[in-house]
């Protein structure tokens, strides 16, 4: 054992050199210190910890916001007038910043575990400051432009909460190794008590967190309601250009139960499908009529609209990064799509007995159909021959008149109201964004015989949470993905979850107790000294050059590293008690 000791010491010193070198650019042994960390460096450690926590939340937010990336890009398009995927630079910078800060956090914990003084290099301080300011600016920007998306965090916690709790519990249990080491090495009882109380408070809080975790997927399997219907939002816009016949055909192939579209009125009174107010993004209007590219789409007559290409933009912009999955024949079909009318959509859905829901946009005041837009749309529905009970009517304007002309239409509201108010107006369905209805709201509407459809649901985890909540239908841009979710991702009975919770807490508690006992046993009776500390204390009044030379000489005196203590009394040099040195990372 004795002959292998120098090699072990060398390996430990090499490990310590890497830790202190990367974190504080202290590569040489005489640059390290076992002294207490200065208050200034403690402040930077707190800033690093705060930056890590903020980036963790920011990273989690963008991870779960994947469901709404297309919505975010559409918001950017409406502000800038140029279509681009704004999530790419955000995700790249967030991933890079989080990786960098997490790496520094690991190095800081290694410093604490090795008993080394924290001394963050000034380059890292600049990096931490840049990451902190960038994240704060990002949070403020999202809050101003896309504030409603923050609701995705509490909603996603209904799906990830139990598993995040297990991960946090595992991390806290692992940190007990460092905490136990600090407590065992500490000389002041007050410091030991403070560290123990802080750590045990955090640990106890984590043990009790499940009391506040609620999820609709924690339920008895027998109480699970039927699978929600899936409505193709703008067809299947991930597989074909939105609001085109090909897009709705692809949606029907994915076994959707309904089709959803955005409807505008042309200059000559023809309802057609278009989400944007202009034709710039989804047609080749800039090539065909560049002088009219900024005009409202409703100011074009149907002949001009139908002559525009509505598919080439999809191949060029690739909004969902799915073009590479298309065959050559599919790309050919995509490239030859044109603007679709409401009549074409209704005739496509009718043979399949599928529901059609659309949002009708009123034309601008100078439009000839500004006052007749409701009747123009009703005429198209009646002439198409589609059963009225398959059409969900959403406009609030002239509902009484609509019920008289077409009493069979399914009256649907896009505004959240009380069940009593909805029944008084003869409304039997609600179409809301998924963050506008809580689990309690879903239960109340269901008990009041109000069918609830939530949009836009693209991720399996969100679909699973809404399924467990009892939603009757969802509107999705990713029907081909939800098609492969025949059952909620996870479903646990309350007894199963309680057992998992208690079992995890007991294992964590047992491991923590074992670590504290081991660290106490490991450090008890191990009284060694650091010759480097002795030499530095003795040479405290010498010039820095002499001290450095002394340190370099000490490095090569390997025999001194593990020299035994010749006295049981503590060594006191320069008025300070000599620190213990254990020669480990």
Backbone torsions as a table, in degrees:
resi	resn	phi	psi	omega
1	UNK	NA	-35.6	-174.8
2	UNK	-68.5	-39.9	-176.2
3	UNK	-68.8	-23.3	-179.9
4	UNK	-89.3	-5.7	-174.5
5	UNK	-63.5	-44.7	179.6
6	UNK	-58.5	-37.6	178.7
7	UNK	-65.3	-41.0	178.3
8	UNK	-64.3	-41.1	179.1
9	UNK	-64.4	-40.1	179.2
10	UNK	-62.5	-42.6	179.5
11	UNK	-63.5	-40.6	179.6
12	UNK	-66.0	-41.1	180.0
13	UNK	-67.4	-34.7	177.2
14	UNK	-65.2	-42.5	177.2
15	UNK	-61.7	-44.6	-179.8
16	UNK	-65.6	-35.7	177.7
17	UNK	-63.6	-39.7	178.9
18	UNK	-65.5	-42.2	-177.9
19	UNK	-64.9	-52.7	-177.8
20	UNK	-71.4	-28.9	179.6
21	UNK	-70.2	-46.5	-178.4
22	UNK	-70.1	-38.8	-175.6
23	UNK	-77.3	-45.4	-174.7
24	UNK	-126.8	10.0	-178.7
25	UNK	57.9	36.4	175.2
26	UNK	-108.7	83.6	-173.1
27	UNK	-83.1	-29.1	-176.5
28	UNK	-91.3	153.0	-172.1
29	UNK	-66.5	-35.0	-177.3
30	UNK	-75.1	-5.1	177.3
31	UNK	-88.6	-10.0	-179.2
32	UNK	-84.7	165.7	-178.4
33	UNK	-153.2	139.9	173.8
34	UNK	-96.1	6.7	179.4
35	UNK	-67.9	164.5	177.7
36	UNK	-64.3	145.0	178.0
37	UNK	-66.4	137.1	-179.3
38	UNK	-67.7	160.2	179.9
39	UNK	-62.7	-35.8	178.3
40	UNK	-62.7	-43.9	179.5
41	UNK	-72.2	-30.8	173.9
42	UNK	-63.4	-38.0	177.1
43	UNK	-62.0	-42.7	179.1
44	UNK	-67.9	-31.2	175.7
45	UNK	-65.5	-39.5	177.0
46	UNK	-66.5	-39.9	177.2
47	UNK	-62.6	-41.4	177.7
48	UNK	-62.2	-43.1	179.0
49	UNK	-64.0	-43.4	178.8
50	UNK	-63.5	-42.2	178.2
51	UNK	-62.2	-40.6	178.5
52	UNK	-62.4	-46.0	-179.5
53	UNK	-64.3	-41.8	-179.9
54	UNK	-65.2	-43.1	178.3
55	UNK	-66.8	-33.1	177.8
56	UNK	-62.6	-44.7	177.7
57	UNK	-66.0	-43.1	179.8
58	UNK	-61.8	-43.8	178.8
59	UNK	-64.3	-42.9	179.3
60	UNK	-63.7	-39.9	179.6
61	UNK	-59.0	-49.7	-177.7
62	UNK	-71.8	-27.1	176.3
63	UNK	-66.1	-44.8	-178.7
64	UNK	-80.5	-23.0	179.2
65	UNK	-74.6	1.9	178.6
66	UNK	-54.9	-28.7	178.9
67	UNK	-59.8	-26.4	-171.5
68	UNK	-121.5	23.6	179.6
69	UNK	-59.1	-40.9	-179.2
70	UNK	-65.2	-37.7	177.1
71	UNK	-63.1	-41.2	178.8
72	UNK	-63.3	-43.7	179.2
73	UNK	-65.2	-33.6	178.0
74	UNK	-68.6	-38.5	175.0
75	UNK	-60.5	-43.7	178.9
76	UNK	-63.3	-37.7	179.8
77	UNK	-65.0	-42.2	179.8
78	UNK	-65.4	-25.1	179.0
79	UNK	-86.4	-40.1	-174.5
80	UNK	-100.9	-21.8	-176.9
81	UNK	79.1	7.0	-179.6
82	UNK	-129.8	129.6	-178.5
83	UNK	-84.0	126.6	174.9
84	UNK	-157.3	156.5	179.5
85	UNK	-85.1	96.3	-177.8
86	UNK	-75.6	-8.7	-179.0
87	UNK	-78.3	-22.1	-175.7
88	UNK	-63.0	-54.8	179.0
89	UNK	-63.4	-32.8	179.4
90	UNK	-66.8	-47.0	-178.6
91	UNK	-65.9	-39.9	-179.5
92	UNK	-64.6	-47.1	-179.4
93	UNK	-67.6	-36.8	179.1
94	UNK	-66.1	-44.6	179.5
95	UNK	-63.8	-42.6	180.0
96	UNK	-65.9	-45.7	-179.4
97	UNK	-64.4	-42.2	-179.4
98	UNK	-65.6	-41.6	178.8
99	UNK	-62.2	-43.1	-178.9
100	UNK	-65.0	-48.5	-178.4
101	UNK	-67.5	-38.2	177.7
102	UNK	-63.6	-37.1	177.9
103	UNK	-64.1	-43.3	177.5
104	UNK	-64.1	-36.8	178.1
105	UNK	-63.5	-41.2	178.3
106	UNK	-63.2	-42.9	178.6
107	UNK	-63.3	-39.5	178.5
108	UNK	-62.9	-42.2	177.8
109	UNK	-64.3	-36.4	177.3
110	UNK	-65.2	-37.7	175.9
111	UNK	-60.9	-45.1	-179.7
112	UNK	-63.7	-42.7	-179.2
113	UNK	-64.7	-34.2	-178.6
114	UNK	-87.3	-2.4	179.9
115	UNK	74.0	23.2	-178.9
116	UNK	-93.8	150.8	178.1
117	UNK	-69.2	133.8	176.8
118	UNK	-77.6	124.4	-178.9
119	UNK	-147.3	82.0	-176.5
120	UNK	-67.7	129.8	-178.3
121	UNK	-66.5	151.8	-174.7
122	UNK	-64.5	-29.5	176.7
123	UNK	-65.0	-41.0	176.7
124	UNK	-66.6	-35.0	177.5
125	UNK	-63.0	-39.1	175.7
126	UNK	-64.9	-42.2	179.1
127	UNK	-63.4	-42.2	178.7
128	UNK	-64.7	-42.8	178.7
129	UNK	-62.3	-43.2	178.5
130	UNK	-62.8	-42.5	179.0
131	UNK	-64.7	-40.1	-179.3
132	UNK	-65.5	-48.3	-178.5
133	UNK	-65.7	-40.9	179.4
134	UNK	-62.2	-42.5	179.9
135	UNK	-66.5	-41.8	178.7
136	UNK	-62.3	-43.0	177.5
137	UNK	-62.1	-40.7	178.3
138	UNK	-63.4	-42.1	179.3
139	UNK	-62.7	-43.7	-179.9
140	UNK	-64.7	-41.7	-179.4
141	UNK	-63.7	-44.8	178.7
142	UNK	-64.5	-38.9	-179.8
143	UNK	-63.2	-32.1	-179.2
144	UNK	-83.4	-36.8	-174.0
145	UNK	-100.1	-24.3	-171.8
146	UNK	-144.6	43.1	-172.1
147	UNK	-59.5	-32.8	-177.4
148	UNK	-67.0	-15.2	-178.0
149	UNK	-74.2	-15.9	177.4
150	UNK	-60.7	-21.7	179.4
151	UNK	-64.1	-15.9	-178.1
152	UNK	-66.7	-24.7	-178.0
153	UNK	-67.5	-56.4	178.5
154	UNK	-63.5	-31.3	178.6
155	UNK	-68.7	-43.4	-179.1
156	UNK	-67.9	-28.8	178.4
157	UNK	-65.0	-21.9	174.9
158	UNK	-66.8	-24.5	178.7
159	UNK	-96.5	-32.3	-174.6
160	UNK	-107.3	-12.0	-174.3
161	UNK	-51.4	-52.7	-178.8
162	UNK	-59.8	-32.9	-176.9
163	UNK	-84.6	-32.9	172.8
164	UNK	-64.6	-34.9	177.6
165	UNK	-62.4	-43.7	178.7
166	UNK	-63.3	-42.2	178.9
167	UNK	-64.0	-43.2	178.7
168	UNK	-65.1	-36.7	178.4
169	UNK	-65.1	-41.4	178.2
170	UNK	-64.7	-41.2	178.9
171	UNK	-64.7	-44.2	179.3
172	UNK	-64.0	-36.2	177.9
173	UNK	-66.8	-39.3	178.6
174	UNK	-66.5	-36.1	180.0
175	UNK	-66.6	-20.4	179.7
176	UNK	-59.4	-25.9	177.6
177	UNK	-62.2	-43.4	179.5
178	UNK	-71.0	-43.9	-179.5
179	UNK	-61.7	-45.1	180.0
180	UNK	-62.6	-38.2	177.8
181	UNK	-64.8	-40.9	178.2
182	UNK	-64.9	-42.3	179.5
183	UNK	-65.1	-41.1	-177.8
184	UNK	-68.4	-33.2	-177.7
185	UNK	-87.8	-17.0	-176.1
186	UNK	-67.0	142.0	179.3
187	UNK	-96.6	-23.8	-178.1
188	UNK	-94.7	127.9	-179.8
189	UNK	-64.0	-37.4	-179.7
190	UNK	-60.3	-42.9	178.7
191	UNK	-64.0	-41.3	178.8
192	UNK	-61.1	-44.1	-178.7
193	UNK	-64.6	-43.4	-179.2
194	UNK	-62.3	-47.6	180.0
195	UNK	-61.0	-44.6	-179.5
196	UNK	-63.1	-44.2	-178.7
197	UNK	-64.1	-43.2	179.4
198	UNK	-62.1	-47.8	-177.4
199	UNK	-65.9	-45.2	-179.0
200	UNK	-66.3	-30.8	176.4
201	UNK	-65.1	-45.1	177.8
202	UNK	-63.2	-43.8	-178.1
203	UNK	-64.6	-43.6	178.9
204	UNK	-64.1	-38.6	176.6
205	UNK	-60.8	-42.0	178.1
206	UNK	-66.1	-35.8	178.5
207	UNK	-63.6	-31.6	-175.3
208	UNK	-96.3	-5.9	-177.6
209	UNK	-54.5	-40.3	-179.3
210	UNK	-56.0	-20.0	177.1
211	UNK	-64.5	-24.8	-179.5
212	UNK	-102.5	-2.4	179.6
213	UNK	-85.4	120.9	176.1
214	UNK	-123.5	137.4	178.2
215	UNK	-150.1	135.5	177.6
216	UNK	-64.6	-17.4	-179.8
217	UNK	-83.1	-2.9	170.0
218	UNK	-91.7	90.8	-173.8
219	UNK	-158.4	163.4	175.9
220	UNK	-70.7	141.4	-176.8
221	UNK	-60.9	-30.8	-177.7
222	UNK	-70.5	-19.3	-178.0
223	UNK	-88.8	-2.9	-179.1
224	UNK	-67.8	128.3	-179.3
225	UNK	-81.6	167.6	-179.3
226	UNK	-58.2	156.4	-179.3
227	UNK	-59.2	133.4	179.4
228	UNK	-63.3	146.3	173.1
229	UNK	-67.6	146.9	178.6
230	UNK	-111.4	123.2	178.4
231	UNK	-105.8	131.5	-179.0
232	UNK	-75.6	105.3	180.0
233	UNK	-73.7	112.1	-174.1
234	UNK	59.9	28.7	-179.3
235	UNK	89.1	-124.1	174.5
236	UNK	-128.1	73.8	-170.5
237	UNK	-66.4	-10.4	174.5
238	UNK	-81.9	-17.7	-176.7
239	UNK	-110.7	-16.7	-178.4
240	UNK	-158.1	161.4	-178.1
241	UNK	-58.0	135.9	-176.2
242	UNK	-58.5	145.5	174.7
243	UNK	58.7	29.7	174.1
244	UNK	-113.1	162.7	179.4
245	UNK	-60.2	-39.5	179.5
246	UNK	-62.9	-38.4	179.7
247	UNK	-63.5	-42.5	179.1
248	UNK	-71.0	-32.9	175.5
249	UNK	-63.7	-43.0	178.9
250	UNK	-65.0	-36.0	177.8
251	UNK	-63.9	-41.7	178.6
252	UNK	-62.8	-32.6	178.0
253	UNK	-67.9	-21.0	179.8
254	UNK	-92.2	13.7	174.9
255	UNK	63.8	36.8	174.4
256	UNK	-72.0	159.2	179.7
257	UNK	-101.6	-5.9	179.9
258	UNK	-162.0	167.5	-179.5
259	UNK	-127.7	136.6	179.8
260	UNK	-120.7	139.8	-177.2
261	UNK	-145.1	165.4	174.3
262	UNK	-108.8	128.1	-171.5
263	UNK	-119.0	133.5	172.5
264	UNK	-123.6	170.7	-178.5
265	UNK	-114.0	127.1	179.7
266	UNK	-73.1	172.8	-177.8
267	UNK	-62.3	-31.0	179.6
268	UNK	-100.4	20.2	170.3
269	UNK	83.8	21.5	178.6
270	UNK	-99.3	117.0	175.3
271	UNK	-67.5	128.3	-179.7
272	UNK	-134.5	165.5	-172.9
273	UNK	-96.7	119.7	179.1
274	UNK	-162.6	127.5	-179.9
275	UNK	-82.8	-44.7	-175.4
276	UNK	-77.9	160.9	175.2
277	UNK	-77.9	-25.2	176.6
278	UNK	-115.3	173.7	-177.7
279	UNK	-101.1	5.4	-171.7
280	UNK	-62.4	-43.5	-170.8
281	UNK	-75.2	-41.2	-169.2
282	UNK	-110.9	8.9	176.3
283	UNK	-139.5	175.6	177.3
284	UNK	-98.1	35.9	-177.5
285	UNK	-61.9	-29.8	179.2
286	UNK	-65.5	-27.4	177.4
287	UNK	-85.8	-41.9	-176.4
288	UNK	-77.5	-47.7	-178.1
289	UNK	-136.7	74.8	-176.0
290	UNK	-61.0	-27.4	-178.7
291	UNK	-75.8	-11.3	-177.8
292	UNK	-114.4	11.5	-173.6
293	UNK	-64.4	-24.1	-178.8
294	UNK	-96.6	0.1	-179.8
295	UNK	-74.0	153.7	175.2
296	UNK	-62.8	138.3	-177.9
297	UNK	-60.0	-27.8	-179.3
298	UNK	-70.7	-12.4	-179.0
299	UNK	-90.5	7.8	173.8
300	UNK	-100.8	143.4	173.6
301	UNK	-80.6	166.1	-172.5
302	UNK	-65.1	-34.9	180.0
303	UNK	-61.0	-44.8	178.7
304	UNK	-67.7	-38.5	179.8
305	UNK	-64.4	-45.4	-176.4
306	UNK	-68.1	-21.8	-179.8
307	UNK	-82.0	-11.7	-179.5
308	UNK	-78.4	148.8	175.7
309	UNK	-85.3	126.9	-177.2
310	UNK	-115.7	22.5	-177.2
311	UNK	-128.5	-25.7	-176.5
312	UNK	-64.3	-31.4	178.7
313	UNK	-60.9	-32.5	-178.5
314	UNK	-65.4	-42.6	178.8
315	UNK	-69.4	-31.9	-178.1
316	UNK	-78.0	-49.9	-175.3
317	UNK	-83.8	-27.0	-179.4
318	UNK	46.9	63.1	-170.6
319	UNK	-62.5	-25.6	-178.3
320	UNK	-114.5	9.1	-179.4
321	UNK	58.5	41.6	-177.2
322	UNK	-119.7	-1.7	-176.1
323	UNK	-61.8	-33.8	-178.5
324	UNK	-65.4	-17.0	179.7
325	UNK	-86.0	-7.7	-177.1
326	UNK	-85.7	144.9	175.1
327	UNK	-79.3	171.8	179.9
328	UNK	-63.3	-38.0	178.6
329	UNK	-65.5	-40.8	178.7
330	UNK	-65.7	-38.8	177.4
331	UNK	-64.3	-36.5	178.0
332	UNK	-64.8	-43.4	178.8
333	UNK	-64.6	-40.1	179.0
334	UNK	-62.1	-43.6	-175.9
335	UNK	-67.8	-12.2	-176.5
336	UNK	-116.9	27.5	177.1
337	UNK	-84.9	149.6	178.3
338	UNK	-124.5	172.0	178.7
339	UNK	-63.3	136.5	-175.2
340	UNK	-102.2	143.5	177.1
341	UNK	-94.7	161.9	177.2
342	UNK	-63.5	-37.3	179.8
343	UNK	-61.2	-41.8	178.8
344	UNK	-63.2	-39.8	179.1
345	UNK	-65.0	-44.7	-178.5
346	UNK	-63.4	-41.4	179.8
347	UNK	-67.4	-29.6	177.5
348	UNK	-72.5	-39.7	-175.9
349	UNK	-77.8	-29.0	-173.0
350	UNK	-59.2	-49.2	-179.0
351	UNK	-62.1	-26.3	-177.5
352	UNK	-91.3	-1.4	179.5
353	UNK	59.4	40.3	-178.5
354	UNK	-100.1	146.3	177.6
355	UNK	-73.7	144.4	175.6
356	UNK	-121.6	125.6	176.4
357	UNK	-125.4	133.7	-179.6
358	UNK	-142.1	151.2	174.1
359	UNK	-99.9	121.1	-176.2
360	UNK	-97.3	124.2	-179.3
361	UNK	-100.7	127.9	-179.5
362	UNK	-72.6	136.6	-180.0
363	UNK	-70.1	165.0	-179.9
364	UNK	-65.7	161.3	-174.4
365	UNK	-57.1	-32.5	-178.4
366	UNK	-78.8	0.1	-177.6
367	UNK	-77.2	139.6	180.0
368	UNK	-63.5	-20.7	-179.7
369	UNK	-102.5	19.1	-176.5
370	UNK	-59.4	-34.7	-178.7
371	UNK	-98.2	-17.6	-175.3
372	UNK	-109.0	11.7	-173.0
373	UNK	-62.0	-33.9	178.9
374	UNK	-67.7	-48.5	-178.5
375	UNK	-66.2	-37.1	178.7
376	UNK	-61.2	-39.9	179.4
377	UNK	-71.5	-41.1	178.2
378	UNK	-61.7	-39.1	178.8
379	UNK	-60.9	-41.5	179.7
380	UNK	-64.2	-41.7	179.9
381	UNK	-63.4	-44.4	-178.2
382	UNK	-68.2	-38.1	-178.5
383	UNK	-75.5	-21.5	-178.3
384	UNK	-72.4	-19.9	-179.8
385	UNK	80.6	7.5	179.4
386	UNK	-74.4	133.7	175.2
387	UNK	-54.9	132.3	-174.6
388	UNK	-65.3	-26.5	-179.6
389	UNK	-72.4	-2.9	175.9
390	UNK	-97.8	-1.7	-177.2
391	UNK	-110.8	123.6	176.4
392	UNK	-94.7	116.5	-176.3
393	UNK	-95.8	120.3	-173.2
394	UNK	-104.2	-27.6	-176.4
395	UNK	-62.5	139.1	178.5
396	UNK	-82.5	-21.6	-177.6
397	UNK	-66.1	135.2	173.8
398	UNK	53.9	41.9	-179.9
399	UNK	-63.2	-38.4	-179.9
400	UNK	-61.6	-42.8	178.1
401	UNK	-65.1	-39.5	-180.0
402	UNK	-64.3	-41.1	179.3
403	UNK	-64.9	-31.2	177.6
404	UNK	-72.7	-43.9	-177.2
405	UNK	-74.5	-42.8	-177.7
406	UNK	-133.6	79.4	-175.4
407	UNK	-67.7	-16.1	-177.0
408	UNK	-85.3	-9.3	179.9
409	UNK	-64.8	144.8	178.5
410	UNK	-82.7	107.1	-177.8
411	UNK	-71.5	123.6	-174.0
412	UNK	-130.1	138.2	178.4
413	UNK	-110.5	143.2	175.8
414	UNK	-104.2	9.6	177.2
415	UNK	-117.8	136.3	-178.6
416	UNK	-73.8	123.2	178.7
417	UNK	-137.2	169.6	178.6
418	UNK	-71.8	152.5	177.9
419	UNK	-57.3	-36.3	179.5
420	UNK	-63.5	-44.1	179.7
421	UNK	-64.1	-39.4	-179.9
422	UNK	-65.6	-42.9	179.8
423	UNK	-65.1	-37.4	179.1
424	UNK	-63.5	-31.2	179.7
425	UNK	-93.3	4.2	178.7
426	UNK	73.3	25.6	-178.7
427	UNK	-97.1	128.1	-176.4
428	UNK	-113.7	-5.4	-178.8
429	UNK	-137.5	151.9	176.3
430	UNK	-124.1	138.6	175.5
431	UNK	-122.3	105.5	-173.9
432	UNK	-129.5	158.5	170.8
433	UNK	-68.9	149.8	-170.6
434	UNK	-63.0	-22.4	-179.5
435	UNK	-86.5	-1.9	-177.6
436	UNK	-91.3	-4.4	-178.7
437	UNK	-130.9	116.7	176.6
438	UNK	-80.6	173.2	177.7
439	UNK	-60.0	-38.2	177.8
440	UNK	-66.2	-41.0	177.4
441	UNK	-60.6	-43.4	-179.5
442	UNK	-61.2	-41.0	180.0
443	UNK	-66.1	-42.4	-178.9
444	UNK	-65.8	-44.7	179.7
445	UNK	-64.6	-38.0	179.3
446	UNK	-64.9	-42.0	178.8
447	UNK	-67.7	-23.0	179.9
448	UNK	-94.4	10.0	179.1
449	UNK	61.8	36.5	173.4
450	UNK	-106.2	115.6	178.8
451	UNK	-75.9	134.0	-174.7
452	UNK	-117.0	126.2	175.1
453	UNK	-117.0	125.6	-178.6
454	UNK	-112.3	141.7	179.6
455	UNK	-130.0	164.2	-20.2
456	UNK	-98.3	124.5	-172.8
457	UNK	-110.4	107.7	-176.8
458	UNK	-115.2	-22.9	-174.5
459	UNK	-97.1	139.4	179.2
460	UNK	-57.3	-36.5	-178.9
461	UNK	-64.5	-39.8	179.6
462	UNK	-70.1	-40.8	176.6
463	UNK	-60.0	-40.2	-179.4
464	UNK	-66.9	-42.7	179.4
465	UNK	-63.0	-44.0	-179.9
466	UNK	-68.3	-34.4	176.3
467	UNK	-61.9	-48.5	179.2
468	UNK	-64.3	-27.8	179.8
469	UNK	-74.2	-19.9	178.7
470	UNK	99.3	20.7	177.5
471	UNK	-66.3	141.1	-177.9
472	UNK	-83.2	-29.4	-178.2
473	UNK	-156.6	154.2	174.5
474	UNK	-131.7	151.2	175.0
475	UNK	-105.8	129.4	-170.0
476	UNK	-137.8	144.6	170.7
477	UNK	-89.5	-8.6	-175.0
478	UNK	-122.3	53.5	-179.8
479	UNK	-61.4	-28.4	179.1
480	UNK	-70.5	-23.1	176.7
481	UNK	-84.2	-46.3	-179.6
482	UNK	-67.1	-21.1	177.2
483	UNK	-59.7	-28.4	-177.0
484	UNK	-94.1	18.4	177.7
485	UNK	-117.0	81.3	-177.7
486	UNK	-79.3	-7.9	-176.7
487	UNK	-154.6	150.0	177.3
488	UNK	-52.3	145.6	-177.8
489	UNK	-54.9	-42.4	174.5
490	UNK	-146.6	149.2	-179.3
491	UNK	-151.3	121.5	-178.8
492	UNK	-129.3	140.6	173.5
493	UNK	-74.3	158.2	178.5
494	UNK	-56.5	-36.5	179.0
495	UNK	-66.7	-41.0	178.8
496	UNK	-64.0	-42.2	180.0
497	UNK	-67.4	-40.0	178.6
498	UNK	-62.7	-41.0	178.5
499	UNK	-63.9	-43.6	178.7
500	UNK	-62.6	-42.5	-179.3
501	UNK	-62.4	-52.3	-177.8
502	UNK	-64.6	-40.6	-179.5
503	UNK	-62.4	-43.6	179.5
504	UNK	-65.0	-41.2	179.6
505	UNK	-64.4	-41.9	-179.0
506	UNK	-66.1	-42.2	178.6
507	UNK	-62.5	-45.4	179.6
508	UNK	-60.3	-45.2	-178.9
509	UNK	-62.4	-43.0	-179.8
510	UNK	-64.5	-41.1	179.8
511	UNK	-65.9	-42.3	179.7
512	UNK	-61.8	-46.4	178.7
513	UNK	-60.7	-43.3	178.6
514	UNK	-62.2	-40.1	179.7
515	UNK	-65.8	-42.9	179.2
516	UNK	-63.5	-40.9	178.6
517	UNK	-64.9	-43.4	-179.1
518	UNK	-64.2	-44.1	-179.8
519	UNK	-64.6	-38.4	178.1
520	UNK	-65.1	-43.9	178.8
521	UNK	-66.8	-36.4	-176.5
522	UNK	-67.6	-35.7	-175.9
523	UNK	-95.7	-14.9	-178.2
524	UNK	-70.3	131.1	176.9
525	UNK	80.1	-5.8	-179.2
526	UNK	-89.9	85.3	-179.5
527	UNK	-103.8	102.8	176.1
528	UNK	-127.0	173.3	-178.2
529	UNK	-133.2	163.6	-179.6
530	UNK	-106.9	102.9	-178.8
531	UNK	-59.1	-31.1	178.0
532	UNK	-61.1	-42.1	179.4
533	UNK	-64.4	-39.2	179.8
534	UNK	-64.0	-46.8	-177.6
535	UNK	-64.0	-40.3	-178.8
536	UNK	-67.9	-39.0	179.4
537	UNK	-66.5	-40.0	179.8
538	UNK	-67.5	-30.5	-176.1
539	UNK	-101.1	24.6	-172.5
540	UNK	-62.6	-25.7	-177.0
541	UNK	-100.1	5.4	178.7
542	UNK	-83.4	167.5	178.1
543	UNK	-68.4	155.7	-178.6
544	UNK	-61.0	-32.2	-179.3
545	UNK	-68.2	-42.5	178.3
546	UNK	-64.6	-38.7	179.9
547	UNK	-64.3	-44.0	179.6
548	UNK	-62.0	-40.7	178.6
549	UNK	-62.9	-41.1	179.5
550	UNK	-63.1	-39.4	178.7
551	UNK	-64.5	-43.3	-179.5
552	UNK	-62.7	-40.3	178.0
553	UNK	-63.4	-38.4	-178.4
554	UNK	-63.9	-32.1	-178.9
555	UNK	-61.1	-38.2	-175.7
556	UNK	-86.1	-3.7	177.5
557	UNK	-93.4	72.4	-174.0
558	UNK	-62.2	-23.5	-178.3
559	UNK	-66.6	-22.1	-176.3
560	UNK	-82.9	-13.8	-170.9
561	UNK	-62.2	-45.1	-176.4
562	UNK	-114.5	31.1	179.4
563	UNK	-63.9	140.2	-177.9
564	UNK	-73.7	158.3	176.9
565	UNK	-80.2	130.2	-178.0
566	UNK	-93.6	-9.5	-179.4
567	UNK	-134.9	142.4	178.3
568	UNK	-81.1	-8.4	-179.9
569	UNK	-84.4	147.0	178.2
570	UNK	-66.9	142.9	178.8
571	UNK	-82.3	130.9	-179.3
572	UNK	-121.6	116.3	-179.0
573	UNK	-129.5	137.0	177.7
574	UNK	60.7	24.6	178.2
575	UNK	83.1	2.2	-178.9
576	UNK	-123.0	149.9	179.1
577	UNK	-74.0	131.4	-179.6
578	UNK	-63.6	135.6	-178.4
579	UNK	-83.0	150.7	178.1
580	UNK	-78.5	147.1	178.9
581	UNK	-129.1	128.6	-175.0
582	UNK	-109.8	-4.8	175.6
583	UNK	61.5	43.3	-178.9
584	UNK	-145.8	162.6	177.4
585	UNK	-85.1	NA	NA
